Amino acid sequence: MANEPVRQREQTAGRDLSYPAPPEPLPVPVYDNHTHLEISDGEHPLSLADQLDRAVSVGVQGVIQVGGDRETSRWSAEAAATEPRMLAAVAIHPNEAPEYEQAGTLDDALAEISELAGRPRVVAVGETGLDFFRTGPEGLAAQYRSFEAHIEIAKQNGLALQIHDRNAHAEVIATLLRVGAPERTVFHCFSGDAEMAAICAEHGWYLSFAGNVTFKNAGMLRAALAAAPRELLLVETDAPFLTPAPFRGRPNAPYLLPHTLRAMANHLETDVAMLATQISTTTERVYGRWDAEPVVIAPAAPTAGTRLGGLR
């Protein structure tokens, strides 16, 4: 099949490289808001078709395939153009931006992202943002310049924005408020606390939770989950990373997303089918439908004062 994975994940010594068994199918289908199927993983890597077939078999009916540099963004756009279960997001990852800047090619890279953003079935610009964990002070100017350029590309094309935010919560929020956030802004792999969730709710920004919300030490994330309006919730795998409990450390894939969704529903003391229905509806509101040419759908305004507990 065309558009097979183009990169191999670096393996860690002693890591279990086997894929877990498929979970029980969800009662209502959902979408994986953020995944990296261009990266193969495990001792027996899955093909793109296998990844998506497994996902559909457990109720994950579509994925947002996310690029992080010129090559993987190009791959994402091309794969989504021919795969009805996939839509694409394109961007220069904040940790890549300083590398392009140092090479004198950041402007060229941003120009290519702008071109890819206009392709059919490209529905988001991402992942972009700020990362103060891996990038030192010498690279921050390039990160800011790249982030602001991506925000503009998203607004020019009427696309959603998927944000990568690591150790930079206040700076990401300040940038969005200063430059003006796109109408549909998503915090991928949300990593903030309940206070940050309230700020996102105030501005109508979406919170996407990944497998790390299931980890034992993730109490802060679960508090944020409980503090967020339900109509702003999304779910993702960030595969092949952040495999949910009880399989933490093993290869991740979209078909394992039901573990995360069920953990979210359990923490919120709500019905899995109800939460899946709401998240599926929200995902289509943000990105459009998978089975048709993407369309821009205006986001629903959060209901003032509504919190997750209101639907328990």
C-alpha positions as CSV (number, residue, x, y, z in Angstrom):
1,M,0.0,0.0,0.0
2,A,1.2,3.5,-0.7
3,N,2.1,6.0,2.0
4,E,3.6,3.5,4.4
5,P,5.3,4.8,7.6
6,V,8.4,6.8,6.8
7,R,10.2,6.7,10.2
8,Q,11.1,4.2,12.8
9,R,10.7,5.1,16.5
10,E,14.0,4.9,18.4
11,Q,13.8,1.9,20.7
12,T,14.7,1.8,24.4
13,A,16.6,-1.1,25.8
14,G,14.3,-3.4,27.8
15,R,11.1,-2.0,26.5
16,D,8.3,-4.4,25.7
17,L,7.9,-4.0,21.9
18,S,4.8,-6.1,21.5
19,Y,1.4,-4.6,20.6
20,P,-1.3,-5.1,23.3
21,A,-4.5,-7.1,22.4
22,P,-7.4,-5.0,21.1
23,P,-9.7,-3.7,23.7
24,E,-13.5,-4.2,23.8
25,P,-15.1,-2.1,21.1
26,L,-16.6,1.2,22.1
27,P,-20.5,1.4,22.1
28,V,-20.3,4.6,20.1
29,P,-17.5,5.4,17.5
30,V,-15.1,8.2,18.1
31,Y,-12.1,9.8,16.4
32,D,-8.4,9.9,17.4
33,N,-7.7,13.7,17.5
34,H,-3.9,13.4,17.1
35,T,-1.7,10.5,16.0
36,H,1.6,9.9,14.1
37,L,1.2,7.0,11.8
38,E,4.2,8.1,9.8
39,I,6.3,6.6,12.7
40,S,6.5,2.8,12.8
41,D,7.0,1.1,16.2
42,G,7.2,-2.3,17.8
43,E,8.9,-5.6,17.0
44,H,6.3,-6.2,14.3
45,P,5.4,-2.7,13.0
46,L,1.8,-2.3,11.7
47,S,1.2,-1.1,8.2
48,L,-1.0,2.0,7.7
49,A,-3.9,-0.2,6.6
50,D,-3.5,-2.5,9.6
51,Q,-3.4,0.5,11.9
52,L,-6.7,1.9,10.5
53,D,-8.4,-1.5,10.2
54,R,-7.6,-2.3,13.9
55,A,-8.9,1.2,14.9
56,V,-12.2,0.8,13.1
57,S,-12.7,-2.7,14.6
58,V,-12.8,-1.2,18.1
59,G,-14.9,1.9,17.3
60,V,-12.2,4.5,16.3
61,Q,-13.6,5.5,13.0
62,G,-11.0,8.1,11.9
63,V,-7.8,9.8,12.8
64,I,-6.1,13.2,12.5
65,Q,-2.6,12.3,11.1
66,V,-0.2,15.0,12.3
67,G,3.1,16.1,10.7
68,G,6.0,17.8,12.5
69,D,8.4,18.8,9.7
70,R,8.4,19.2,6.0
71,E,8.7,15.5,5.2
72,T,6.1,14.2,7.6
73,S,3.7,17.0,6.9
74,R,4.0,16.2,3.2
75,W,3.4,12.5,3.9
76,S,0.4,13.3,6.1
77,A,-1.3,15.4,3.4
78,E,-0.6,12.9,0.7
79,A,-1.8,9.9,2.8
80,A,-5.0,11.7,3.9
81,A,-5.8,12.6,0.3
82,T,-6.3,8.9,-0.6
83,E,-7.4,7.4,2.8
84,P,-11.0,8.1,3.8
85,R,-10.4,7.2,7.4
86,M,-7.7,9.9,7.8
87,L,-7.5,13.7,7.8
88,A,-4.3,15.6,8.1
89,A,-2.6,18.4,10.1
90,V,0.6,20.0,8.9
91,A,3.3,22.0,10.7
92,I,6.8,22.5,11.8
93,H,7.1,21.2,15.3
94,P,8.5,23.8,17.8
95,N,11.6,21.6,18.5
96,E,12.3,21.5,14.7
97,A,11.9,25.3,14.1
98,P,15.3,26.2,15.6
99,E,17.0,23.6,13.4
100,Y,15.4,25.0,10.3
101,E,16.3,28.5,11.4
102,Q,19.9,27.6,12.0
103,A,20.1,26.1,8.5
104,G,18.5,29.2,7.0
105,T,15.5,27.3,5.7
106,L,12.7,28.2,8.2
107,D,11.0,30.6,5.8
108,D,11.1,27.9,3.1
109,A,9.6,25.4,5.5
110,L,6.8,27.7,6.5
111,A,6.1,28.5,2.9
112,E,5.6,24.7,2.3
113,I,3.4,24.4,5.3
114,S,1.3,27.2,3.9
115,E,1.0,25.4,0.6
116,L,0.1,22.1,2.2
117,A,-2.5,23.8,4.4
118,G,-4.5,24.4,1.2
119,R,-4.6,20.8,0.2
120,P,-7.8,18.7,0.3
121,R,-8.4,16.9,3.6
122,V,-5.8,19.0,5.4
123,V,-8.0,20.3,8.2
124,A,-5.6,21.6,10.8
125,V,-2.2,23.4,11.3
126,G,-0.2,21.5,13.9
127,E,1.5,20.5,15.8
128,T,2.9,23.9,16.6
129,G,3.5,25.9,19.7
130,L,6.2,26.3,22.3
131,D,8.5,23.7,24.0
132,F,10.8,24.9,26.7
133,F,11.7,21.4,27.8
134,R,13.8,20.3,24.9
135,T,14.8,23.7,23.4
136,G,17.2,26.0,25.2
137,P,17.1,29.8,25.2
138,E,19.0,30.1,22.0
139,G,16.2,28.5,20.1
140,L,13.2,30.3,21.6
141,A,13.1,33.2,19.1
142,A,12.7,30.7,16.2
143,Q,10.0,28.9,18.1
144,Y,8.0,32.1,18.7
145,R,8.4,33.2,15.0
146,S,7.3,29.7,13.8
147,F,4.4,29.6,16.2
148,E,3.1,33.0,15.1
149,A,3.5,32.1,11.5
150,H,1.5,28.9,12.0
151,I,-1.3,30.8,13.7
152,E,-1.5,33.1,10.7
153,I,-1.5,30.1,8.3
154,A,-4.4,28.5,10.2
155,K,-6.4,31.8,10.2
156,Q,-5.8,32.4,6.5
157,N,-7.0,28.9,5.6
158,G,-9.9,28.7,8.0
159,L,-8.3,25.7,9.7
160,A,-8.1,24.4,13.3
161,L,-4.8,24.9,15.2
162,Q,-3.3,22.0,17.1
163,I,-0.9,23.3,19.8
164,H,2.1,21.5,21.3
165,D,2.7,23.1,24.7
166,R,5.4,21.7,27.0
167,N,6.7,23.7,30.0
168,A,5.3,26.8,28.3
169,H,1.7,27.2,29.4
170,A,1.8,30.9,30.3
171,E,3.8,31.8,27.2
172,V,1.5,29.9,24.8
173,I,-1.6,31.5,26.2
174,A,0.0,34.9,26.1
175,T,0.9,34.4,22.5
176,L,-2.6,33.3,21.5
177,L,-4.1,36.3,23.2
178,R,-1.5,38.8,21.8
179,V,-1.7,37.5,18.2
180,G,-5.3,36.3,18.2
181,A,-6.1,32.6,18.3
182,P,-7.8,30.8,15.4
183,E,-11.5,30.2,15.9
184,R,-10.9,26.6,16.6
185,T,-7.8,26.1,18.8
186,V,-6.9,22.7,20.3
187,F,-4.4,22.0,23.0
188,H,-3.1,18.6,21.9
189,C,-2.1,16.2,24.8
190,F,-3.3,18.8,27.3
191,S,-0.8,19.0,30.1
192,G,-2.1,21.9,32.2
193,D,-3.9,22.0,35.5
194,A,-7.5,22.9,36.4
195,E,-6.8,26.6,36.4
196,M,-5.4,26.3,32.8
197,A,-8.5,24.3,31.8
198,A,-10.7,27.2,33.1
199,I,-8.7,29.7,31.0
200,C,-9.2,27.5,27.9
201,A,-12.9,27.3,28.7
202,E,-13.1,31.0,28.9
203,H,-11.8,31.4,25.4
204,G,-13.5,28.4,23.9
205,W,-10.3,26.5,23.3
206,Y,-10.5,22.7,23.1
207,L,-8.6,20.3,25.4
208,S,-7.5,17.0,23.9
209,F,-6.5,14.3,26.4
210,A,-4.1,11.5,25.6
211,G,-3.1,8.2,27.3
212,N,-1.1,9.9,30.1
213,V,-4.4,10.9,31.7
214,T,-4.6,7.2,32.8
215,F,-1.2,7.2,34.5
216,K,-1.2,6.8,38.3
217,N,0.8,10.1,38.8
218,A,-1.6,12.1,36.6
219,G,-3.8,13.5,39.2
220,M,-3.3,17.1,37.9
221,L,-4.5,16.0,34.5
222,R,-7.6,14.3,35.9
223,A,-8.4,17.4,37.9
224,A,-8.2,19.5,34.7
225,L,-10.4,17.0,32.9
226,A,-13.0,17.4,35.6
227,A,-12.8,21.2,35.4
228,A,-13.3,21.5,31.7
229,P,-16.7,21.9,30.0
230,R,-17.6,18.6,28.3
231,E,-18.3,20.3,25.0
232,L,-14.6,21.2,24.7
233,L,-13.2,17.7,25.3
234,L,-11.4,15.7,22.7
235,V,-9.4,12.4,22.9
236,E,-6.2,11.3,21.2
237,T,-3.5,8.7,21.3
238,D,-0.4,10.7,20.2
239,A,0.7,7.3,19.0
240,P,3.2,5.7,19.0
241,F,3.8,7.6,22.3
242,L,1.9,7.8,25.6
243,T,0.3,4.3,25.6
244,P,-2.5,4.2,28.2
245,A,-2.5,2.1,31.3
246,P,-2.3,-0.8,31.8
247,F,0.1,-0.9,28.8
248,R,2.3,2.1,29.5
249,G,5.6,1.8,27.6
250,R,4.5,-0.6,24.9
251,P,3.7,0.5,21.3
252,N,0.7,2.8,21.1
253,A,-1.8,2.9,18.2
254,P,-5.2,4.4,17.5
255,Y,-6.9,1.0,18.3
256,L,-5.9,1.5,22.0
257,L,-7.8,4.8,22.3
258,P,-10.8,3.0,24.0
259,H,-8.7,2.5,27.1
260,T,-8.2,6.3,27.5
261,L,-11.9,7.1,26.7
262,R,-13.1,4.6,29.3
263,A,-10.7,5.9,31.9
264,M,-12.0,9.5,31.2
265,A,-15.6,8.3,31.6
266,N,-14.8,6.5,34.8
267,H,-13.1,9.5,36.3
268,L,-16.1,11.7,35.3
269,E,-18.6,9.1,36.6
270,T,-20.4,9.2,33.3
271,D,-21.6,6.7,30.7
272,V,-19.0,5.7,28.1
273,A,-21.5,5.9,25.3
274,M,-22.6,9.4,26.3
275,L,-19.0,10.7,26.5
276,A,-18.1,9.1,23.2
277,T,-21.1,10.6,21.5
278,Q,-20.3,14.1,22.8
279,I,-16.6,13.8,21.9
280,S,-17.4,12.5,18.4
281,T,-19.8,15.4,17.8
282,T,-17.2,17.9,19.0
283,T,-14.5,16.4,16.8
284,E,-16.6,16.8,13.7
285,R,-17.4,20.3,14.8
286,V,-13.7,21.1,14.9
287,Y,-12.5,19.4,11.8
288,G,-15.6,18.5,9.6
289,R,-16.5,15.0,8.5
290,W,-14.2,12.3,7.4
291,D,-16.4,10.9,4.7
292,A,-16.7,14.0,2.7
293,E,-14.5,16.9,1.6
294,P,-13.7,18.9,4.7
295,V,-15.9,21.8,5.6
296,V,-15.5,24.6,8.1
297,I,-17.9,24.3,10.9
298,A,-18.3,27.1,13.4
299,P,-17.6,26.0,17.0
300,A,-20.4,25.9,19.6
301,A,-20.0,28.5,22.2
302,P,-19.4,27.0,25.6
303,T,-22.3,27.3,28.0
304,A,-21.5,29.8,30.7
305,G,-20.8,28.0,34.0
306,T,-21.3,24.5,32.6
307,R,-18.8,22.0,34.0
308,L,-18.3,18.3,33.5
309,G,-20.1,17.5,36.7
310,G,-23.3,19.0,35.3
311,L,-23.9,16.0,33.2
312,R,-23.1,13.3,35.8
